[in-house]
């Protein structure tokens, strides 16, 4: 059965990423990533579906809970990105032993860091939920959810590292197969632990978290066993997993910007929640549903992002930057067309899509409005993701980080805040040289005052998403076209494996 599935998606040995056509190898590399990411999102979608049936408060609780989990994973994700890029470039250069050493060190430091971050996060979840402004009836559930997720952060992130390292070596099929089995387990466990079916107690939001952590822990154990055997993807060697301080520095230098990128995305989500949290519970719930729908819709773009990252890394390692450039441009165009078509479908079917996750009429109304404001700009997200993957694959992780921070921190969040709130003209003052501070009350009853005092309410938040998507796509294309990423080659740097015989 496994052989038949593998034959459909092509084995990694059959994928030639540094020679021949671009489209087919990118497709065969990215298609399993799409499915893997869809399965990964299925964890969150299953939680969202079952908790939506449980109560609106429970749905709002995971809306507040997920950003902290995302934030903690983002802090550690730089290590997995660094490991993936190193494995890809060494593989492209034909340096398999160095790729194995990079993978072994990456696993060690990833697990250590995720355990540390999870322990720290556990003690601050209550403060974090209160900081975001969760309502009193929502905060306890959000805290319970986050406590379980923090304790199990090592499982969440550890399996993500297995996926990243396998992808760097060009194997995207094996993680897909492992993910499938654990998603089935998670979906099966959710209703039992949430509603208390049979011998299981009714745990609500906490039950959803326990099901997720248990499933991910099992997936990590399977992935770890696969890497130890080394028959697929990249091999890890126990003797090379002893922490090397010098390699830790190297992983940090490459991965820190990627952590900044992921953390910036996470902070922007949390900052958006500070804006959204000032509105009613149905708006908060609709925002949570909408962002989870986005995580599903954008899976093809994220998969192409990861595929381009691997293709770029292997071609840079092989000394073929021109081929890497062609791959990036191809991916950007394909992602734009696919997501633009999806945007048309979502715009038309928005109420039906939101209704799958909530039967609250107000949540459906607001969520549909959110989708219809953003759907016309879906294609631009594909462009951003494609070029961001290229930057990371070339080792220019800082460039990808800056692009994400500008998109989210300097455009989306500030615009959302300004557009969703009116300005009280009567409270405005103006500093005029030679005259001191003057009141802006003279603006009263003028067109300017009407404009300033106008608020789009939650629609201002939806507008911010659309504007930032388009602006970031233009910046990504312009930056990539400069070609400053071409001279990045990490294969000649840093410590390597000891020249001992193979295990």
C-alpha positions in Angstrom: 0.0 0.0 0.0 2.8 2.4 1.0 4.6 1.6 -2.2 1.6 2.4 -4.3 1.1 5.8 -2.6 4.7 6.6 -3.0 4.6 5.7 -6.7 1.8 8.3 -7.2 3.9 11.1 -5.7 7.3 10.0 -6.9 10.1 8.8 -4.6 12.7 11.3 -3.6 15.3 9.3 -5.6 13.2 10.0 -8.8 13.1 13.7 -8.2 15.9 15.7 -10.0 15.7 19.2 -8.5 18.9 20.5 -10.0 18.5 19.3 -13.6 15.8 19.3 -16.3 12.3 21.0 -16.2 11.1 23.0 -13.3 7.3 22.4 -13.2 7.1 18.7 -12.7 9.7 18.3 -9.9 8.2 21.3 -8.1 4.8 19.8 -8.4 5.9 16.3 -7.2 7.8 18.0 -4.3 4.9 20.3 -3.4 1.9 18.1 -3.8 2.7 15.9 -0.7 3.4 19.1 1.2 0.0 20.4 0.3 -1.6 17.2 1.7 0.7 17.2 4.7 -0.2 20.8 5.5 -3.9 20.1 5.0 -3.6 17.2 7.4 -1.8 19.4 9.8 -4.5 22.0 9.6 -7.0 19.2 10.2 -5.9 19.2 13.8 -7.0 22.7 14.2 -10.1 22.3 12.0 -11.2 19.3 14.0 -10.9 21.2 17.2 -12.7 24.2 15.7 -15.5 22.0 14.4 -16.1 20.0 17.6 -15.7 22.9 19.9 -18.1 25.0 17.7 -20.7 22.3 18.4 -19.8 22.4 22.1 -20.2 26.2 22.6 -19.4 29.6 21.2 -17.4 30.4 24.3 -15.2 27.3 23.7 -14.7 28.4 20.1 -13.6 31.9 21.3 -11.3 30.2 23.8 -9.1 28.5 21.2 -9.2 31.8 19.2 -7.3 33.3 22.2 -5.3 30.1 22.8 -3.8 29.4 19.4 -1.7 32.5 19.1 0.5 31.7 22.1 1.1 28.2 20.8 2.0 29.7 17.4 4.3 32.2 19.2 6.2 29.6 21.1 6.6 27.4 18.0 7.7 30.5 16.1 10.5 31.2 18.6 11.9 27.7 18.0 11.1 27.4 14.3 14.4 29.1 13.2 16.3 25.9 14.1 14.1 23.8 11.8 14.4 26.3 9.0 18.2 26.4 9.4 18.4 22.6 9.5 16.2 22.3 6.4 18.2 24.8 4.4 21.5 23.2 5.4 20.3 19.7 4.5 19.0 21.1 1.1 22.2 22.8 0.2 24.5 19.9 1.3 22.3 17.5 -0.6 22.5 19.7 -3.8 26.3 19.8 -3.3 26.5 16.0 -2.9 27.7 16.3 0.7 25.5 13.6 2.3 27.5 13.1 5.4 27.4 16.9 6.2 23.6 16.8 5.6 23.3 14.0 8.1 25.4 15.9 10.7 23.3 19.0 10.2 20.1 17.0 10.7 21.4 15.3 13.9 22.4 18.6 15.5 19.1 20.2 14.5 17.0 17.5 16.2 19.0 17.9 19.4 18.8 21.6 19.7 15.2 21.7 18.5 13.9 19.4 21.2 16.0 21.2 23.9 14.7 24.6 22.9 11.0 23.5 22.6 11.1 21.9 26.1 12.5 25.1 27.6 10.0 27.3 25.8 7.1 25.1 26.8 8.1 25.2 30.4 8.3 29.0 30.4 5.0 29.3 28.5 3.2 27.1 31.0 3.6 29.6 33.8 2.5 32.6 31.8 -0.6 31.4 30.0 -3.0 32.9 32.4 -1.3 36.3 32.2 -1.2 36.1 28.4 -4.9 35.3 28.1 -5.8 38.2 30.4 -3.5 40.5 28.4 -5.4 39.7 25.3 -8.6 40.8 27.0 -10.4 37.4 27.0 -13.9 37.7 28.5 -14.3 36.2 32.1 -16.4 33.3 30.7 -13.8 32.6 28.0 -10.5 33.0 29.9 -10.6 29.8 32.0 -11.1 27.6 29.0 -8.4 29.4 27.0 -6.0 29.0 30.0 -6.7 25.2 30.3 -6.1 24.8 26.6 -2.8 26.6 26.6 -1.5 24.8 29.7 -1.8 21.4 27.9 -0.4 22.7 24.7 2.6 24.3 26.5 3.5 21.0 28.2 3.3 19.2 24.9 5.2 21.8 22.9 8.1 19.4 22.4 5.8 17.0 20.5 4.3 19.7 18.3 7.6 21.2 17.3 9.6 17.9 17.2 7.4 16.5 14.5 7.6 19.7 12.6 11.4 19.3 12.6 11.1 15.8 11.2 9.0 17.3 8.3 11.5 20.1 7.7 14.5 17.9 7.6 12.9 15.3 5.3 11.8 18.1 3.0 15.3 19.5 2.8 16.5 16.1 1.6 13.7 16.1 -1.0 11.4 13.6 0.7 8.0 15.0 1.2 6.0 11.7 0.9 7.1 10.1 4.2 5.9 12.9 6.5 2.6 13.0 4.6 2.0 9.3 5.4 2.9 9.7 9.0 0.7 12.7 9.4 -2.3 11.0 7.9 -2.3 8.3 10.6 -2.0 10.7 13.5 -4.7 13.0 12.1 -7.1 10.1 12.0 -6.3 9.4 15.6 -6.8 13.0 16.6 -10.1 13.3 14.8 -11.3 10.1 16.5 -10.2 11.2 20.0 -11.7 14.7 19.9 -15.4 14.0 20.4 -14.6 11.5 23.2 -12.5 13.9 25.2 -14.4 17.1 24.5 -18.0 15.8 25.2 -17.1 12.9 27.5 -18.3 9.9 25.5 -18.2 6.5 27.2 -15.6 6.2 30.0 -14.0 9.5 29.1 -14.7 12.6 31.2 -16.1 15.7 29.6 -13.0 17.9 29.3 -14.2 20.5 26.8 -11.4 22.7 25.4 -8.8 20.9 27.4 -9.9 17.6 25.9 -9.2 19.0 22.4 -5.6 19.9 23.5 -4.9 16.5 25.0 -6.0 14.8 21.8 -3.7 17.0 19.7 -0.7 16.5 21.9 -1.1 12.7 22.2 -1.4 12.4 18.4 1.6 14.6 17.7 3.8 12.8 20.3 3.0 9.5 18.5 3.9 11.1 15.1 7.2 12.3 16.5 8.2 8.9 17.8 7.5 7.4 14.3 9.4 10.2 12.6 12.3 9.8 14.9 12.5 6.1 14.2 12.4 6.7 10.4 15.3 9.2 10.6 17.4 6.8 12.8 17.0 4.1 10.1 17.9 6.5 7.3 16.2 4.6 4.5 14.1 7.6 3.6 14.8 11.3 3.8 17.8 12.2 5.8 19.5 10.1 8.4 20.4 11.1 12.0 23.2 9.5 13.9 23.1 9.1 17.7 26.8 9.9 18.2 26.4 13.1 16.2 23.4 14.3 18.3 25.7 15.3 21.1 25.3 19.1 21.3 28.0 21.0 19.6 28.3 24.6 20.8 29.8 25.8 17.5 27.0 24.2 15.5 24.5 25.8 17.8 26.0 29.1 16.9 25.7 28.3 13.2 22.1 27.2 13.5 21.3 30.3 15.4 23.0 32.6 12.9 21.0 31.1 10.0 17.8 30.4 11.9 17.4 33.5 14.1 16.0 35.6 11.3 13.5 32.8 10.5 12.5 32.8 14.2 12.1 36.5 13.9 9.9 36.0 10.9 7.7 33.4 12.6 7.6 35.4 15.8 6.7 38.5 13.9 3.8 36.7 12.3 2.7 35.4 15.7 3.0 38.8 17.3 0.9 40.3 14.5 -1.8 37.7 15.2 -1.7 38.5 18.9 -1.8 42.2 18.1 -4.7 41.7 15.8 -6.5 39.9 18.7 -5.9 43.0 20.8 -7.9 44.9 18.2 -10.5 42.2 17.6 -10.8 41.6 21.3 -12.4 45.0 21.8 -15.4 43.9 19.7 -18.1 41.4 20.7 -17.7 37.7 21.2 -19.3 36.8 17.9 -16.7 39.0 16.1 -13.9 37.3 18.0 -15.3 33.9 17.1 -15.8 34.9 13.5 -12.2 36.1 13.3 -11.0 32.8 14.7 -13.0 30.9 12.2 -11.8 33.1 9.3 -8.1 32.7 10.2 -8.5 29.0 10.4 -10.2 28.9 7.0 -7.2 31.0 5.7 -4.8 28.4 7.1 -6.6 25.8 5.0 -6.9 28.0 1.8 -3.3 29.1 1.9 -2.0 25.5 2.2 -1.0 25.3 -1.6 0.9 28.6 -1.3 2.7 27.5 1.8 3.5 24.1 0.2 5.0 25.9 -2.8 6.9 28.1 -0.4 8.5 25.0 1.2 9.0 23.3 -2.2 10.8 26.4 -3.6 12.8 26.6 -0.4 14.1 23.1 -1.1 14.7 23.6 -4.8 16.5 26.9 -4.2 18.6 25.4 -1.5 19.7 22.4 -3.6 20.4 24.5 -6.7 22.4 27.1 -4.7 24.4 24.2 -3.3 24.9 22.8 -6.8 26.1 26.3 -8.0 23.0 26.9 -10.2 21.4 30.3 -9.1 19.8 30.9 -12.5 17.8 27.7 -12.2 16.8 28.7 -8.7 15.5 32.1 -10.1 13.4 30.4 -12.8 11.9 28.1 -10.1 10.9 31.0 -7.9 9.3 33.0 -10.8 7.4 29.9 -12.0 6.2 29.2 -8.4 5.0 32.8 -7.9 3.0 32.8 -11.1 1.4 29.4 -10.4 0.5 30.3 -6.8 -1.1 33.6 -7.9 -3.3 31.9 -10.4 -4.4 29.0 -8.2 -5.2 31.2 -5.2 -6.9 33.8 -7.3 -9.3 31.1 -8.5 -9.8 29.9 -5.0 -10.6 33.5 -4.0 -13.5 33.6 -6.5 -15.0 30.4 -5.1 -14.7 31.6 -1.5 -16.2 35.0 -2.3 -19.3 33.4 -3.7 -19.7 30.6 -1.1 -18.5 32.5 2.0 -21.7 32.0 4.2 -21.7 28.3 3.5 -18.0 28.0 4.4 -18.4 29.7 7.7 -21.6 27.8 8.5 -19.6 24.6 8.6 -17.8 25.8 11.7 -20.5 27.7 13.6 -24.3 27.7 13.6 -24.5 31.1 15.3 -26.1 33.5 12.7 -24.0 36.5 13.8 -20.8 34.5 13.6 -21.8 33.4 10.1 -22.6 37.0 9.0 -19.4 38.5 10.3 -17.2 35.7 9.2 -18.7 35.8 5.6 -18.0 39.6 5.5 -14.4 38.9 6.6 -13.9 36.3 3.8 -15.4 38.6 1.1 -13.2 41.5 2.0 -10.0 39.3 1.7 -10.8 36.8 -1.0 -10.0 39.1 -4.0 -6.4 39.3 -2.6 -5.7 35.6 -2.1 -3.5 35.4 -5.2 -1.1 38.0 -3.8 -0.4 35.8 -0.8 0.8 33.1 -3.2 3.4 35.6 -4.6 4.6 36.5 -1.2 5.0 32.9 -0.1 6.8 31.8 -3.3 9.6 34.5 -3.1 9.9 34.1 0.7 10.7 30.4 0.2 13.3 31.4 -2.3 15.0 33.8 0.1 15.1 31.2 2.9 16.4 28.4 0.6 19.2 30.7 -0.5 20.1 31.3 3.1 18.7 34.9 3.1 16.5 34.2 6.1 16.8 37.8 7.2 15.3 39.1 4.0 12.2 36.8 4.4 11.9 38.0 8.0 12.0 41.7 7.0 9.4 41.2 4.4 7.0 39.5 6.8 7.5 42.1 9.5 6.8 45.0 7.1 3.7 43.3 5.8 2.3 42.5 9.2 3.8 44.9 11.7 4.0 48.1 9.7 1.0 47.7 7.4 -1.7 45.2 8.6 -1.9 45.9 12.4 -1.6 49.7 12.3 -4.1 50.0 9.5 -6.5 47.6 11.3 -6.3 49.8 14.4 -6.8 53.1 12.7 -9.5 51.9 10.3 -11.6 50.2 12.9 -11.7 53.3 15.3 -13.0 56.8 14.9 -10.9 59.8 15.9 -12.4 62.2 18.4 -11.9 65.6 16.6 -12.7 67.5 19.8 -9.7 66.0 21.5 -7.2 66.8 18.8 -4.5 69.5 19.2 -2.1 70.9 16.7 1.4 72.2 17.4 2.0 75.4 15.3 5.4 77.1 15.5 5.1 80.6 16.9 1.6 80.0 18.1 1.9 77.0 20.5 -0.8 74.4 20.9 -4.0 75.0 19.1 -7.3 73.2 19.4 -8.6 71.3 16.4 -12.1 72.1 17.3 -12.3 74.4 14.3 -12.7 71.2 12.3 -16.1 70.6 13.8 -19.0 70.3 11.3 -16.6 70.1 8.4 -16.0 67.3 5.8 -12.6 66.6 7.4 -14.3 66.0 10.8 -16.8 63.6 9.2 -13.9 61.6 7.7 -11.9 61.5 10.8 -14.8 60.5 13.0 -15.9 57.8 10.6 -15.1 54.3 11.7 -15.4 51.1 9.6 -15.6 49.1 12.8 -14.6 45.4 12.2 -14.6 46.1 8.5 -11.5 48.2 9.0 -9.7 45.0 10.2 -10.8 43.1 7.1 -9.5 46.1 4.9 -6.1 45.8 6.6 -5.8 42.2 5.6 -6.5 43.0 1.9 -4.2 46.0 1.7 -1.3 44.3 3.3 -1.6 41.2 1.1 -1.2 43.3 -2.1 1.6 45.6 -0.8 3.7 42.6 0.4 3.4 40.9 -3.0 4.8 44.0 -4.8 7.6 44.2 -2.3 8.5 40.6 -2.5 8.7 40.6 -6.3 10.8 43.8 -6.4 13.2 42.5 -3.7 13.7 39.2 -5.4 14.3 40.8 -8.8 17.3 42.6 -7.4 19.2 39.3 -7.2 21.1 39.9 -4.0 20.3 36.4 -2.9 22.3 34.7 -5.6 25.7 34.6 -3.9 24.5 32.8 -0.7 26.2 29.4 -0.3 26.3 27.8 3.2 28.1 24.6 2.2 31.6 25.9 2.7 31.0 27.2 6.2 31.0 25.8 9.7 32.0 22.5 11.5 31.1 19.2 10.0 30.9 15.5 11.0 33.9 13.7 12.4 35.7 11.5 9.8 34.7 8.3 11.5 33.3 5.2 9.8 29.6 5.1 9.2 27.4 3.7 12.0 
